[in-house]
Amino acid sequence: MKKTILLTGATDGIGLETARTLVSLGHTVLLHGRNPEKLDNVETMLSTLPDGGVVESYVADLSDMTGVETMAKAVTEKHKKLDVLINNAGVYSTSTPLTKDGLDVRFAVNTIAPYLLTKKLLPLLDASGRVINLSSAAQFPVDPAALAGKAELSDGAAYAESKLALTMWSRHMALSLKNAGPSIIAVNPKSMLGTKMVKQAYGVAGGDLRIGAEILTRATLSDEFEGVSGQYFDNDIGQFASPHPDALNPQKCEEIVGVIEEILTQSAR
């Protein structure tokens, strides 16, 4: 059965390879990107794939929560149902590390934006749907003050904390929804793939991006990802595994979600 899939960060890296695979399989893929020109080029390229599915594009800066809400509204106005949301977009390093709201851009893009986008799109995602959150093997205990933009961190620390925070809210939301919403799964696509972030962090080319695209495609379509909401898939070992212990701590997860909700309340004022 053909699916309708929203994929953030679809203009390069693992996102682009995943989009290429899903479109070539005939699915309707809603592409997100921050750069309108790059997004147009990707949409044009994917639209020419033989026997490919339908391609749409949505421009949004995920460091701006107003932009996230605008994109969610645009998707909702055009689609009554979404089968899968892949929160793939991420930031490791940037020349502008703070957003206009004073947040660390890594937390804004990697943690808070996917949380907000998921919540806004839940009415389109029924119990058969899936939310795939791109996590990482890099996970470090989250400083709530840093998450709230009140403490500065290095690039590596901010990235690792933002990915653990993403994994934590994934599990918290999954357990809260139970069977009343989509499956929510955090996935480490595999360490040291050839993404822009790996090149920024380690100065190496990295591995084949298609490895990451393959696991995201499986998470989107395969029966092996049925009935696993709230779990963490570690593609470094090729199986479901335990995330960082903090992601299994209900009190710590509740605290992180509380900080995110407070940030969103403040940004809405």
C-alpha positions as CSV (number, residue, x, y, z in Angstrom):
1,M,0.0,0.0,0.0
2,K,1.3,3.4,-1.0
3,K,1.9,5.8,1.9
4,T,2.0,9.5,2.5
5,I,5.3,10.4,4.2
6,L,6.6,13.8,5.5
7,L,10.4,13.9,5.7
8,T,12.2,16.8,7.2
9,G,15.7,17.7,6.2
10,A,15.2,16.2,2.7
11,T,17.6,18.3,0.7
12,D,20.9,16.5,1.5
13,G,22.5,13.7,3.4
14,I,20.5,10.8,4.7
15,G,17.3,12.7,4.2
16,L,17.9,13.1,0.5
17,E,18.8,9.4,0.1
18,T,15.8,8.4,2.0
19,A,13.5,10.6,-0.1
20,R,15.0,9.2,-3.3
21,T,14.3,5.6,-2.1
22,L,10.7,6.3,-0.9
23,V,9.8,8.2,-4.1
24,S,11.3,5.5,-6.3
25,L,9.0,3.0,-4.4
26,G,6.0,5.0,-5.5
27,H,5.1,6.7,-2.2
28,T,3.9,10.3,-1.8
29,V,6.7,12.1,-0.2
30,L,6.3,15.6,1.4
31,L,9.8,17.1,1.3
32,H,10.9,19.7,3.8
33,G,13.9,22.0,3.4
34,R,15.1,25.3,4.7
35,N,16.6,26.6,1.4
36,P,13.8,27.2,-1.2
37,E,16.2,26.8,-4.2
38,K,17.7,23.6,-3.0
39,L,14.3,22.3,-2.2
40,D,13.0,23.1,-5.7
41,N,16.0,21.4,-7.2
42,V,15.4,18.2,-5.2
43,E,11.7,18.2,-6.0
44,T,12.4,18.5,-9.7
45,M,15.0,15.8,-9.6
46,L,12.8,13.3,-7.6
47,S,9.8,14.1,-9.7
48,T,11.6,12.7,-12.8
49,L,12.3,9.3,-11.2
50,P,10.7,6.5,-13.4
51,D,7.5,5.1,-11.9
52,G,8.0,7.4,-8.9
53,G,5.5,8.6,-6.4
54,V,4.1,12.1,-5.9
55,V,6.4,14.7,-4.6
56,E,5.5,17.9,-2.7
57,S,7.7,20.4,-0.9
58,Y,7.4,22.6,2.2
59,V,9.9,25.4,3.2
60,A,10.5,26.1,6.9
61,D,13.2,27.2,9.2
62,L,13.0,24.6,12.0
63,S,14.9,26.9,14.4
64,D,11.8,29.2,14.3
65,M,8.8,27.6,16.0
66,T,6.4,29.9,14.1
67,G,7.8,28.4,10.9
68,V,7.2,24.9,12.3
69,E,3.6,25.7,13.1
70,T,3.1,27.3,9.6
71,M,4.4,24.2,7.9
72,A,2.2,21.9,10.0
73,K,-0.8,24.0,9.1
74,A,0.1,23.8,5.4
75,V,0.4,20.1,5.5
76,T,-2.9,19.8,7.4
77,E,-4.7,22.0,4.9
78,K,-3.6,19.8,2.0
79,H,-3.8,16.3,3.6
80,K,-6.4,14.6,5.7
81,K,-4.1,11.7,6.6
82,L,-0.4,11.2,7.1
83,D,1.0,7.7,7.4
84,V,4.6,8.5,8.5
85,L,6.5,11.5,9.8
86,I,10.3,11.2,9.7
87,N,11.9,13.9,11.8
88,N,15.3,13.7,10.1
89,A,16.5,17.3,10.0
90,G,19.4,18.1,12.4
91,V,22.2,20.6,13.1
92,Y,25.6,20.0,14.6
93,S,27.5,23.3,14.1
94,T,26.4,26.7,12.8
95,S,27.8,30.3,12.6
96,T,24.6,31.5,14.4
97,P,24.3,29.1,17.4
98,L,21.4,31.1,19.0
99,T,17.9,31.4,17.6
100,K,15.9,34.6,17.6
101,D,14.3,33.4,20.8
102,G,17.6,32.8,22.5
103,L,17.7,29.0,22.2
104,D,20.6,26.9,21.3
105,V,19.9,26.1,17.6
106,R,20.9,22.4,18.2
107,F,18.1,22.0,20.8
108,A,15.7,24.1,18.7
109,V,16.1,22.0,15.5
110,N,17.1,18.6,16.9
111,T,14.7,18.4,19.8
112,I,12.0,21.1,20.1
113,A,11.0,21.5,16.5
114,P,10.3,17.7,15.9
115,Y,8.3,17.6,19.2
116,L,6.2,20.6,18.1
117,L,5.7,19.2,14.5
118,T,4.7,15.8,15.8
119,K,2.2,17.3,18.2
120,K,0.7,19.5,15.6
121,L,0.4,16.6,13.1
122,L,-1.0,14.0,15.5
123,P,-4.6,14.5,14.3
124,L,-3.4,13.2,10.9
125,L,-1.5,10.2,12.3
126,D,-3.8,7.4,13.5
127,A,-2.8,4.2,15.3
128,S,-1.4,2.7,12.1
129,G,0.9,5.6,11.6
130,R,4.5,6.0,12.6
131,V,6.8,8.8,13.8
132,I,10.5,8.1,13.1
133,N,12.9,10.3,15.1
134,L,16.5,10.4,14.0
135,S,18.5,9.9,17.1
136,S,22.2,9.2,17.4
137,A,24.7,7.1,19.3
138,A,25.9,10.4,20.7
139,Q,23.7,10.8,23.8
140,F,24.7,12.7,26.9
141,P,22.7,13.7,30.0
142,V,20.6,16.7,29.3
143,D,21.1,20.0,31.1
144,P,17.6,21.5,31.4
145,A,19.2,25.0,31.6
146,A,20.9,24.4,28.2
147,L,17.7,23.1,26.7
148,A,16.0,26.3,27.8
149,G,18.7,28.5,26.4
150,K,20.1,29.5,29.8
151,A,23.5,27.8,29.5
152,E,26.1,27.5,26.8
153,L,27.5,24.2,25.5
154,S,30.1,23.2,23.0
155,D,28.9,21.9,19.6
156,G,29.5,18.3,20.5
157,A,27.8,18.5,23.9
158,A,24.8,20.4,22.6
159,Y,24.4,17.9,19.8
160,A,24.7,14.8,22.1
161,E,22.3,16.4,24.7
162,S,19.8,17.4,22.0
163,K,19.7,13.8,20.6
164,L,19.2,12.3,24.1
165,A,16.4,14.9,24.7
166,L,14.8,13.8,21.4
167,T,15.0,10.1,22.4
168,M,13.5,11.0,25.9
169,W,10.5,12.8,24.5
170,S,10.0,10.1,21.9
171,R,9.6,7.5,24.7
172,H,7.5,9.8,26.9
173,M,5.1,10.7,24.1
174,A,4.8,7.0,23.0
175,L,3.9,5.9,26.5
176,S,1.5,8.8,26.9
177,L,-0.4,8.0,23.7
178,K,-0.5,4.2,24.3
179,N,-2.7,2.8,21.5
180,A,-4.4,6.1,20.8
181,G,-1.8,7.4,18.3
182,P,1.0,6.5,16.0
183,S,4.0,4.4,17.0
184,I,7.0,6.7,17.9
185,I,10.4,5.2,17.4
186,A,13.9,6.8,17.9
187,V,16.5,5.5,15.5
188,N,20.3,5.8,15.4
189,P,20.9,5.4,11.7
190,K,24.5,4.3,12.2
191,S,27.5,6.2,13.5
192,M,30.0,8.0,11.2
193,L,28.0,8.1,8.0
194,G,29.0,10.6,5.4
195,T,26.7,13.5,6.6
196,K,27.6,17.2,6.8
197,M,27.5,16.8,10.6
198,V,30.1,14.0,10.6
199,K,32.4,16.1,8.3
200,Q,31.9,19.1,10.6
201,A,32.6,17.2,13.8
202,Y,35.4,14.8,12.8
203,G,36.7,16.1,9.5
204,V,36.2,12.8,7.7
205,A,34.1,11.7,4.7
206,G,32.2,9.1,6.6
207,G,30.4,6.0,5.4
208,D,27.8,5.3,2.8
209,L,24.7,7.4,3.3
210,R,22.5,4.7,1.8
211,I,23.0,2.7,5.1
212,G,21.1,5.4,6.9
213,A,18.5,5.7,4.2
214,E,18.0,1.9,4.2
215,I,17.2,1.8,8.0
216,L,14.9,4.8,7.8
217,T,13.1,3.1,4.9
218,R,12.7,-0.1,6.9
219,A,11.5,1.9,9.9
220,T,8.9,3.6,7.6
221,L,7.6,0.5,5.8
222,S,8.7,-2.8,7.4
223,D,6.6,-5.0,9.7
224,E,9.5,-5.4,12.0
225,F,8.7,-1.8,13.3
226,E,5.1,-2.7,14.2
227,G,4.2,-2.7,17.8
228,V,7.5,-1.1,19.0
229,S,6.3,2.4,20.0
230,G,8.6,4.0,22.5
231,Q,11.6,1.8,21.6
232,Y,15.0,2.7,20.3
233,F,16.7,1.1,17.3
234,D,20.4,1.1,17.2
235,N,21.7,0.5,13.7
236,D,25.3,0.3,15.0
237,I,24.3,-3.2,16.1
238,G,21.3,-3.7,13.8
239,Q,18.6,-4.2,16.4
240,F,16.4,-2.6,19.0
241,A,18.5,-1.8,22.1
242,S,18.5,0.2,25.3
243,P,19.0,3.9,24.8
244,H,20.9,6.0,27.4
245,P,19.5,5.2,30.9
246,D,18.0,8.7,31.2
247,A,15.6,7.8,28.4
248,L,14.2,5.0,30.5
249,N,13.7,7.2,33.6
250,P,10.1,8.4,33.6
251,Q,10.9,11.3,36.0
252,K,13.8,12.6,33.9
253,C,11.7,12.3,30.7
254,E,8.8,14.1,32.4
255,E,11.2,16.9,33.3
256,I,12.6,17.3,29.8
257,V,9.1,17.4,28.3
258,G,8.1,20.0,30.9
259,V,11.0,22.2,29.8
260,I,10.0,21.8,26.1
261,E,6.4,22.6,26.8
262,E,7.4,25.7,28.8
263,I,9.6,26.9,25.9
264,L,6.8,26.5,23.4
265,T,4.4,28.3,25.8
266,Q,6.9,31.2,26.0
267,S,7.5,31.3,22.2
268,A,3.7,31.5,21.6
269,R,3.4,34.7,23.6
